[in-house]
Amino acid sequence: MAVSFIRVDDRMIHGQTCTRWALEYPCDGLIAVNDVAAGNPVLKAAYKSASGKKTFVWTLDEFAAKCEKVLASKDNYFLITKNPVDMAKILVKQGFKPGLDRVIIGPCNDRPGATKLGNNQSITQEEAQALEDITNAGYTVEFALLKEESIGTWPKFRGQFGF
């Protein structure tokens, strides 16, 4: 398996991602997909040095061009986006099939216009639509800062957004 874990985390890459979740899911490296970070040399360098693991920071287009190489790799990677909208672009719009059916939603900061679902887990209507699309594409969407701190899956919260 080339993708061992799929996560949305507004911090994208940090020590907790690499150490805590890697205990649950084998990981040789990280692939962070975010157009802003990939286009900013300072952010890109910061993310690449944050984990101590092989790390790639790609735009959505770069990921689309390289995703087959990811699937063919002998290494296991975490696939991480900063927000659910970008993850929906990868899993639904681009049709990337990682061989996993679970997407973990980590920290999503409280913001104006966002509905608070749990501690540091707030979702906008646009993000809710992305999560609905991901679910409808056959994935289980689970909200968990850490594995043992899951607050539930998307069906528990979707009614708050009119689905």
C-alpha positions in Angstrom: 0.0 0.0 0.0 1.4 3.4 -0.9 -1.1 5.6 1.0 -1.5 4.4 4.5 -3.4 7.3 6.0 -5.6 10.1 4.8 -6.0 13.2 6.9 -7.3 16.7 6.7 -5.5 19.0 9.2 -5.4 22.8 9.0 -1.8 22.6 10.4 -1.0 20.0 7.7 2.4 18.7 9.0 3.5 18.8 12.7 5.1 16.5 15.1 1.9 14.9 16.3 0.9 13.9 12.8 4.1 12.0 12.4 4.6 10.5 15.8 1.2 9.7 17.1 -0.6 8.6 14.0 2.4 6.8 12.7 2.0 4.4 15.6 -1.4 3.4 14.1 -0.5 3.5 10.4 2.9 2.7 8.9 4.5 5.8 7.4 7.7 6.3 5.5 6.8 9.8 4.3 4.3 12.6 4.0 2.5 14.1 1.0 1.0 17.5 1.8 -1.2 18.9 -0.9 -1.9 22.7 -0.7 -1.5 25.2 -3.5 -0.5 28.1 -1.2 2.1 26.1 0.8 3.6 24.5 -2.4 3.9 28.0 -3.9 5.6 29.6 -0.9 9.3 28.5 -0.5 9.4 29.5 3.2 6.2 27.5 4.1 7.3 24.6 1.9 10.7 24.4 3.7 9.1 24.6 7.1 6.7 21.8 6.3 9.5 19.7 4.9 11.6 20.1 8.0 8.8 19.5 10.5 8.5 15.7 10.4 11.9 14.1 10.1 10.4 12.0 7.4 10.6 12.2 3.6 8.1 15.0 2.8 6.6 16.4 -0.4 4.6 19.6 -0.6 2.7 19.7 -3.8 0.0 21.7 -5.5 -3.3 20.0 -6.5 -2.1 19.9 -10.1 1.3 18.4 -9.1 -0.4 15.7 -7.1 -2.7 14.9 -10.0 0.4 14.5 -12.2 2.3 12.4 -9.6 -0.5 10.3 -7.9 0.1 7.2 -10.0 3.8 7.2 -8.9 2.6 7.5 -5.3 0.4 4.4 -5.7 3.2 2.5 -7.3 5.7 3.4 -4.6 7.1 0.8 -2.2 6.9 3.4 0.6 3.9 4.3 2.7 2.7 7.9 2.7 0.3 9.9 4.7 -1.8 12.0 2.3 -2.7 15.3 4.0 -4.6 18.4 2.9 -5.2 21.6 4.8 -9.0 21.5 4.3 -11.8 19.2 3.2 -12.4 21.0 -0.1 -8.9 20.1 -1.3 -9.4 16.5 -0.2 -12.6 16.3 -2.1 -10.8 17.7 -5.2 -8.3 14.8 -4.9 -10.7 11.9 -3.9 -13.8 12.9 -5.9 -13.0 15.4 -8.7 -9.6 13.9 -9.6 -10.9 10.4 -8.8 -7.8 9.3 -6.9 -8.2 5.8 -5.4 -5.8 5.4 -2.6 -7.0 1.9 -1.6 -8.3 3.2 1.8 -11.9 4.1 2.6 -11.4 6.3 5.7 -10.6 10.0 5.8 -9.7 11.4 9.2 -10.6 15.0 9.9 -8.2 16.6 12.4 -8.0 20.2 13.5 -10.1 22.7 11.6 -9.9 26.0 13.4 -12.9 28.0 14.6 -13.6 30.6 12.0 -16.4 33.1 11.2 -19.1 31.2 9.4 -18.0 27.8 10.6 -20.1 25.4 12.8 -18.3 24.0 15.8 -18.5 20.2 15.9 -16.0 19.6 18.6 -12.8 20.9 20.2 -10.8 22.6 17.4 -13.1 21.0 14.8 -15.2 23.6 13.0 -16.6 23.2 9.5 -18.0 25.7 7.0 -20.9 25.0 4.7 -18.5 24.6 1.7 -16.4 22.1 3.7 -19.6 20.3 4.7 -20.5 19.9 1.0 -16.9 18.5 0.4 -17.4 16.0 3.2 -20.8 15.0 1.9 -19.2 14.5 -1.6 -16.3 12.4 -0.1 -18.9 10.3 1.8 -21.0 9.8 -1.3 -17.9 8.6 -3.1 -17.6 5.7 -0.7 -15.4 7.0 2.1 -16.0 7.0 5.8 -15.3 10.5 7.2 -14.3 10.5 10.9 -13.5 13.5 13.1 -10.5 12.7 15.3 -7.7 14.9 16.6 -6.2 11.7 17.9 -7.4 8.1 17.3 -8.7 7.7 20.8 -10.5 11.1 20.7 -12.9 10.5 17.8 -16.1 12.5 18.1 -17.9 10.6 15.4 -18.3 10.2 11.7 -19.9 12.5 9.2 -23.5 11.1 9.4 -23.6 12.3 13.1 -23.1 15.9 12.0 -24.4 16.2 8.4 -27.9 17.3 9.5 -26.5 20.5 10.9 -25.6 21.5 7.4 -28.9 20.6 5.7 -28.0 17.1 4.3 
